[in-house]
């Protein structure tokens, strides 16, 4: 379950309440993503908070864009989060889809590519291994709780990107707009083949989609997309909203999850389109029945 970090008007109480509910429920992971030129919470600060607010659930960034950060400082922050959470952190990395986020922090948009992402991942792994990057007296710490650091997943929906990431990632953190099981299965097959070619264990395969329950569910998703996809012309968002994400009943969601399980999905990440705790409670009931 994703925290509703892209919803307007958030406060600490709402985020804390959601985090507690996700931790208490049957969900496998608590997730959140990163944007810069937007009104969402800063991802690494939030990591510290959710590490303190939760005890059980895995914490997953979906995704952080390393090119928007100094990779050494990013490694230090993530290692700190791993320590604070007792080794519950998984890190999704991606190149991001918005030049405005790069420009907001003065990052070079020409680094928005998989080569630079892989280089950043390698730097973070070196930090987590305890290697000295300079002639400093001590390496950059703290050492992560998990030996070698958190697992790294690649946030992408592109076959070429998946193949490129097989060298450094241990899983795929994708997103599906239209919940096309055939298309998702093809991407997962590409990942399995790419990981096998690297003589690596099978990748963790995850995808995500927006959800809303109730008769107003489709309109709720539409409102959310209008707010979140503010870099896309509104008429484009309006055109895609009727087929983007999922809406329906609890039974409908259960059937959808079983469909994704049938193609070998390890984890489905649900993205809320409201801060309504009633929606979270219904999703928890579905997750419990599915488990």
N, C-alpha and C positions, 0 to 999 in steps of 0.2 A: 504494500500500500504506500502510495506517495503522499507526503504531506501537501496540503493545499497551498504551497508557497507562491503560486502564480495567481492566486485570487487577490482582489483588492481589499484594502482595509484590514489587513492582518494585525494582530497584536500578540504579545507573549503568551497571554492566557489561552488564546485559540490554538497556537502551535503546541503549547505544553499539553493541553487537553487531548489533542489529536495524538501526540506522541505517546501519552499514557495509554490511550485506548488501543492504539496499534500494538503496543508492547504487551498489553493484557490479552489481546485477541489471538486468533490462530494464525495471523500473518507471519510469513517467513522473514520478511524484510521490511524495513522502514526506509523510504527512498525520498530523494529530492534532487533537483537539478540546479544549474547555474545560469544566470543571466546577469549582465552588468547594467546596461542601459534600460532598466526596468525597475519596478517597485517591489521586487522580491527580496527576501532576506539574503545577506551575503552567505555563501555556501559553507565556508570554512568556520565562520563564527557559529553558524547553526550546528555544525558538526559537534562543537564543544557542548552546546546546549542539549542536543538529543542524546549525546553520550551520558550526560548527567541525568536526563529525564527518563531513561530506559535502562532495563537490566537484562532483557532476554533477546530481543529481536535483533537481527542483523541490520547494520546501517550501510546503506548503499547510495553512493553519489551517482546520479544518472542525468547528466554527466558533468564533469569538470573539464574545462578547456585549459590545458597546461600553457598554451601560448599566451594566455592572459595573465600569467603569473611568472615570477622567477622560479625555475624548477627546483632549485635548492630550498628556497623558502616554502614552496608547495610541499616538498617532501617532508620538511620539518613539521609543518602544520598537520599533514596527514598522519605522520608517525605519532604526533601528540594525540590526535583523535583516536588512533588505534590503541594507545596506552590508556586513555581515559575510558574507553569503551571495553577494555579487557579483551581486545583482539576481535571485536565484532565488525570491523570495517571492511567493506569491499569498495573499490574505487573504479567507477566508470569514467573513462577518458574519451574525449572526442575533439574534433576540430571546431565544432560550433557552426551555426548556420547564418550568423549575422555579422557583417562587417562593422556595424555600429558598436558592438561590444569590444572589438579590437581597437577601434578608434578611441573609445571612451577611456581606455587605459594606456593609450599611446603605443599599442602593440602593432607590429608590422603585419598588414593583411596578407603579404606575400608568404608569410609563414603558416597560413591556413592550409596545411597539407599534411599528409600522412608521414612524410619523411621527418618533418620537424616534430610531430607528435611522438614518433618512435624515439627520436633523440631525447626528448624530454622524459619519456618513460625510462630510458636507459640511465639518465642522470639520477632520477629518483631511486631506481634500484641500487645504484652505486652508493647513494647516501644511506639507504636502508641497510646495506651490507656492512656499513661501518668504514668504508674506504675514505681516506682523506683526499679531498678534491684540491687542496692547496697544502702549503707547508704549515698549516695551523697546528697548534699543540694537540688539540683533540679533534676528532671528526665531528661532523654536524649531527647532533643528537636531538631528541632522545632516540634510542633504538626502539623500533616498533615492537609492539607486544607479539605480533606474529613474526616468526622467524622469516627473514627475507622481505618482510613488509606485507601489506595487504594484497589480496588478489587484484589484478588489473583486468577490467573488461573493456572492450571497445564499444563505444556508443555509435552505431551506424546502421544504415539500411542498405548500403551499397556492396555488391559482390566484390568489386575491386578492393575496397577498403577492408573488407573482412579478410580477404586473402593476404593483404599487406600486414594486417595486425596479428596474423597467426604466429609471427616470430616472437612477439612479446606479450600478447594477451593470453589470459586463461579462459576467457568467455566472451560472449557477445551480448550486448545490451541494446536491443533494437526497439523500434516502435512501428506499429502498424496503424495506418490511418483508416483503412477500410476493412480490416480484419479478414483479409484474404488468406485462408489457410493454405491454399496451394502455393501462393507466392511465398508465404512465410516458410513453408516446408522446403522450397527450393533454396532459400537463403541458408537455412539450417544445414542442408546437405552440402552446400558450398563450404560452410564453416567446418563441418566434420571432415571433409576431404582436405581442406587446407591444414587443419591441425594434424591430421594423420601424416601429411607430407612432411611436417616438421618433426615427426616422431614424438608428438606430445600427446598426453591424455586427452580424451574427448573434451571439447569445450563445454562450459556452462552456457546453455542456450536460453536466453530470456527475451521477451518482447513486452511491449506495453501498449495500452490504449486508454483513451479518455472514457469515462463511464458516467451514467446518470440513471437513477431509477425514477419511475413514476410517469404519469401521463404528460408531465411537463419536461420529461427528460431530454427530448431532442432540442427543445427551445433552450434548456439550460446549457447544453453543450454548445449551442450556437452562441449564446451570450459569452461563455467562457472563451471560445475561440476568437471572438471579436476583440476581447481584451488581451488575450495572450499573443495572438498573431498580429500584433500591431504594426509589424514591419511589412505586412502584405496588404495590398489594396483591399478595402472593405468588400468590394464586389466579388473579388476572388474568394475571400473567406466565406461570403454568403453562398457562393456557388458550391463550395466543397462541404459546407456544414451538414447538409442532409445525409451525407454518406460517411462522415468522419466520426470515429469513436463508436461507442456502443450505448444503447439505451433500451430499457425493457424492464422485465420483472426479475425477481430473484431466480425463478426457475429458468428463465432465458439465459441469465448469466451463468448458471451452473452448466447448462448445455454448451455454452460457448467455451467455458474453461475445459470441459471434457474434449471438445474439438481440438483445442490447442494441445492438450495432453496427448492426444492420439498421433500428432505429428512429431512427438518427442520434445516438446517444450519443457524445460526444467522449471521455469518460473515465469508467471505472468504478473507484470507490474500494473496495477490499476491506478489511473490518474484521476483524482476527483475534479469535478467541475463546479464545486461549491464547498463551502465550509460547514455545511449542514451535517451535524453528527448523526442524524437519523440515517443518512445515506451510508455513512461509515458503518453503522450498526448492521444494516442489511447486508452489506458486503462481507462483514465478519461472519454472519450467519451462513452465507453462501460458502465462504472459505472453509468454515468448520465442517459443513456437509461434504464439500469436495474432498477434504483431507481424510 
